[in-house]
Amino acid sequence: MKSIKTKLKVNNYQKTILAKHAGVARHAYNWGLATCITEYEATKKRPSAITLHKRLIAEVKSENPWYYEVSKCAPQQALRDLERAFKNFLTIPKRGFPKFKKKGKKDSFYLEGSIKIQKGNYIKLPRIGIVKTYEVLPSVPVKNVIISKRAGNWYISFKYDHQSNPTTKERDIIGVDVGINALATCSDGTKFANVKAYKQSQKRLTRYQRRVSKKKRGSKNRIKAIKKLARLHKKVADIRADTLHKLTTWLAKNHSTIVIEDLNVSGMLKNHKLASAIADCGFYEFKRQLIYKCEWYGTELVIADRFYPSSQICSHCGHQQKMPLHERTYNCANCGFQADRDFNAAVNLESYVNK
């Protein structure tokens, strides 16, 4: 399966109907959560999503006619999401108890039924009508969609069947060393700069956050300041995502085998001096994208052992020596070989598959 998420170009009427769908989904979720808590306190049992939906139709819909203004899929899926949240809480460690949803925070809803893509960048949705997108959509059958709001804009996402398409490769094996100064250093000498999106916008983010904190809670000026801050946060995330997508696509399309390090990202983030810089790189997302893109383009991904000393080994003679983090040039004590620290590590990763 392949997924796509794109921005919707909506008018005021469509914004209203989309907000109604998100509001009904939020109301159903909060009602279901309150009902589950009450039932469990009384009977020590939690009702299922099907039971909650039957009660929703009998008790809630009859008292709230605005439920009939939106698609029935929105509240149904909200109750399914609630059931999954409870299961995650009970089965997955460190998953917290489900929380009540707030208006304006992660607004989203689910639709299914008569959904059809028309004329490239138009999509027909049940109870909403034909909506225009900013991008040309693939001409594929769509069973269901999720519509969400982020930084004041509405987005649509869906998944569809995808056939892998192996591409012609320019190089057999390439080693990739990721870092903070350069996002990726390849064994063929190619370097990808780290855009450091968060660091570039940190002063503005601080200034916008200070403006939010000075506004009176509940005021319109505070809402405006929050929207402005959210737009800047989204811009930072989009710049980082764009850089990672370009890098991972180039690697997967043009190389038969890619060798990367198995980085302990959660452990690296515990270093409070480098945590911000490491988080700004998106190492986890880099690995996640490479995994599925290698499947798309017929590329083999090799993940080196976490304790493989790629930075300590001389790529020329194989001698191993300690390399403190502040030393950016590898000077071999055995053969006198000198090279950039990251490039030396990338060459060692390339030769990892032959060991």
Beta strands, then each sheet from edge to edge (+ up, - down):
strand 1: 2-9
strand 2: 108-112
strand 3: 116-118
strand 4: 122-125
strand 5: 129-133
strand 6: 144-150
strand 7: 153-160
strand 8: 171-178
strand 9: 182-186
strand 10: 191-193
strand 11: 255-261
strand 12: 300-304
strand 13: 329-331
strand 14: 338-340
sheet 1: 2+ 6- 7+ 1- 5+ 4- 3+
sheet 2: 10+ 9- 8+ 11+ 12+
sheet 3: 13+ 14-
end
